[in-house]
């Protein structure tokens, strides 16, 4: 899930671009492994599959990090909203005196 806040929109576009690039690499590694097996090069096929696995692990870790960052952004946003609300309430109570 992507957070739609103005200051992270460019970052989200970059993340989507990065995801697309990793997906292209995953597909290509799978193709290389299949081509290598057809050509009888088992060693090259195994290397391609290991590289594919590595890219999948990177993608999973990136997903996890993005979720954590999005939670932090939401928490900070909520904290700032609450802080602004408290300061407004304080100003109003001072004016009422």
C-alpha positions as CSV (number, residue, x, y, z in Angstrom):
1,X,0.0,0.0,0.0
2,X,1.4,3.4,-1.0
3,X,1.0,6.4,1.2
4,X,-0.3,9.4,-0.8
5,X,1.3,12.4,0.7
6,X,2.8,15.2,-1.3
7,X,6.4,14.9,0.0
8,X,6.7,11.2,-0.8
9,X,5.1,11.1,-4.2
10,X,8.4,11.4,-6.1
11,X,9.9,8.7,-3.9
12,X,6.9,6.4,-4.6
13,X,7.4,6.9,-8.3
14,X,11.1,6.0,-8.0
15,X,10.2,2.9,-5.9
16,X,7.7,1.8,-8.6
17,X,10.4,2.3,-11.2
18,X,12.8,0.3,-9.1
19,X,10.2,-2.5,-8.6
20,X,9.7,-2.7,-12.4
21,X,13.4,-2.9,-13.0
22,X,13.8,-5.8,-10.5
23,X,10.8,-7.6,-12.0
24,X,12.4,-7.3,-15.5
25,X,15.7,-8.8,-14.0
26,X,13.7,-11.6,-12.4
27,X,12.1,-12.5,-15.7
28,X,15.4,-12.3,-17.6
29,X,17.2,-14.5,-15.1
30,X,14.6,-17.1,-15.5
31,X,14.9,-17.0,-19.3
32,X,18.7,-17.3,-19.0
33,X,18.4,-20.3,-16.8
34,X,16.0,-22.0,-19.3
35,X,18.2,-21.1,-22.2
36,X,21.3,-22.4,-20.4
37,X,19.6,-25.7,-19.6
38,X,18.5,-26.2,-23.2
39,X,22.1,-25.5,-24.2
40,X,23.3,-28.1,-21.7
41,X,25.1,-25.5,-19.4
42,X,23.8,-26.6,-16.0
43,X,26.3,-24.5,-14.1
44,X,25.2,-21.3,-15.8
45,X,21.5,-22.2,-15.2
46,X,22.2,-22.6,-11.5
47,X,24.0,-19.3,-11.4
48,X,21.1,-17.5,-13.0
49,X,18.6,-19.1,-10.6
50,X,20.8,-18.0,-7.6
51,X,20.8,-14.5,-9.0
52,X,17.1,-14.7,-9.4
53,X,16.7,-15.8,-5.8
54,X,18.9,-13.0,-4.6
55,X,16.8,-10.4,-6.5
56,X,13.6,-11.9,-4.9
57,X,15.2,-11.6,-1.5
58,X,16.1,-8.0,-2.2
59,X,12.6,-7.3,-3.3
60,X,11.1,-8.9,-0.2
61,X,13.5,-6.9,2.1
62,X,12.7,-3.7,0.2
63,X,8.9,-4.4,0.7
64,X,9.5,-4.8,4.4
65,X,11.5,-1.6,4.7
66,X,8.9,0.3,2.7
67,X,6.1,-0.9,5.0
68,X,8.1,0.2,8.0
69,X,8.8,3.6,6.6
70,X,5.2,4.1,5.6
71,X,4.1,3.2,9.1
72,X,6.6,5.7,10.5
73,X,5.4,8.4,8.1
74,X,1.8,7.8,9.2
75,X,2.8,7.9,12.9
76,X,4.7,11.1,12.5
77,X,1.8,12.6,10.5
78,X,-0.6,11.6,13.2
79,X,1.7,13.0,15.9
80,X,2.1,16.3,14.0
81,X,-1.7,16.6,13.6
82,X,-2.2,16.0,17.3
83,X,0.5,18.5,18.2
84,X,-1.1,21.2,16.0
85,X,-4.5,20.4,17.5
86,X,-3.1,20.7,21.1
87,X,-1.4,24.0,20.3
88,X,-4.7,25.4,18.8
89,X,-6.6,24.3,21.9
90,X,-4.0,26.0,24.1
91,X,-4.2,29.3,22.1
92,X,-8.0,29.2,22.4
93,X,-7.9,28.6,26.1
94,X,-5.4,31.5,26.6
95,X,-7.7,33.8,24.5
96,X,-10.7,32.8,26.6
97,X,-9.0,34.0,29.8
